[in-house]
Each structure stands twice: as C-alpha cells, then as structure tokens.
Amino acid sequence: MERPAAPRINLRLIAPNLITSLGMSLGVLAIFRALGGETVEAAWLIVVCVLIDKLDGFVARRLDAQSDFGMQLDSLSDLVTFGVAPAVLLVTLMGDQASTLARIFSWGAAAAYVVAAALRLARFNVMTEELGDNIFLGFPTTMCGGIVSTGVLTIAAHDALATMNPVLPFFMIALAFAMISDIPIPKIHALKNRVLNTLQLVNMAAIFAFGALRVFPEYLLAMTMIYVICGSGYCLLR
C-alpha cells in the first residue's frame, strides 16, 4: 500500500507566518517584563508588536501569501499580544499601592478586556468576507493594544502614573466595549487624493520610525486617537 504523499510546503507562506510568530514571541516577552515590574519596557514591546502586526499583513499581501492558517495564527498572536499583554500591564501598574477593592476591580477590568479581545477576534474571523476590505466593525484589538501601551507610556513620560492609576480600569472597560461594539472603523488604504495620500504615507513612516526608536509616545497616541475619532465619525456620517 502506497503511503500518501506529504503536502507540499508553500514557501511564500513562511515569511508572513514567521513575522506573526515573532510578534507573538515579543508579546509573551512583554507579559514577562510587565510581571517583573518593567512596565515601560513592556509597553514599548507592545508598541513594537503593533508595528510587526502591520508588517506581516503587508508582506502577506505583497507575496500573495494570505491563507486561512495565517489568519488563525494572526488571531492567536493578537489575543496574546493585544489582549493578554495589555491586561497584565494594567494589573501590574495597579501594584500593591492600590487598595484590595481597587485591585479586585482592576482584575475584573483586565478579564473583561481579554474576553472582549477574544470575542472581537472570533467575530472578525467569521465576518471578514461579509465586511470586505474597507471597514472594521468594532475597535481592532491591535488598535486597542496600541492605545493602552502608548497611553501608559505618555502617562509615565509625564510622571502621572500615580494620578491616573485609578482611571485605568475604567479605560480598559471602555476599550472592551469598543471592541465588541458595532462602531465602524475604516481600514487604512491608498487614497485617491494625492495630498491626503502623501500625508498618510508620511504619518505612517513617522509612526514606524518613532515606534522603532521608542520616542514620542504622545505622537503615537495622538495619531491613533485622531484616526479613531475621525475615521469612525466619517463612517457613521456616511
């Protein structure tokens, strides 16, 4: 009896999946750093993971290497990196300085954030074809992870962690609701207006440069919030 032939490995699929695996590995490292009390380092690692998440999608499209396997792997990576890691970061920031009630509330907010991220990713996987290539429904987990990490970095840069700590659990709960909401967010793509398209490219280049160099978290946070507010407002008005 002949043995069935082993399936051929599509080499084009390896590159984006390796990039996704790298992002997941850095997400795990961010969790370890947060648990060790290195919250700023953990937040920067999450920012780098945001950049890697954009890179693996770009590589997959350029190589025509998009696959169901890659989509599932990307979702698992996003859950670790932009779901679990920001939640651990939140709980670590609360630390031993908060009261017992505040710590319990922060644990609940962190759990709600992780569950919402899982629900958001599951819905994205089953609704991708229905929604098409123009919009997201609900805040993407990558975006929420970026908001949490750059928000923490901005607060730390201005020595406001002690003041803002009590607000962080409410902030995480708000992001959890945003992820499972029906708020439409436009996907970033090439624009027909040449001036706007140039500004978008310059802004994306600045975001990648600042994120890689680990500088100006205020700019990264501001650009993300402007994108959320203007993008969702535009979609809702249409």
PyMOL commands that set and color helices and strands:
alter all, ss='L'
color gray80, all
select helices_A, chain A and resi 11-35+39-62+68-94+100-131+141-157+161-179+194-213+217-237
alter helices_A, ss='H'
color red, helices_A
select strands_A, chain A and resi 135-137+184-186
alter strands_A, ss='S'
color yellow, strands_A
deselect
rebuild
show_as cartoon
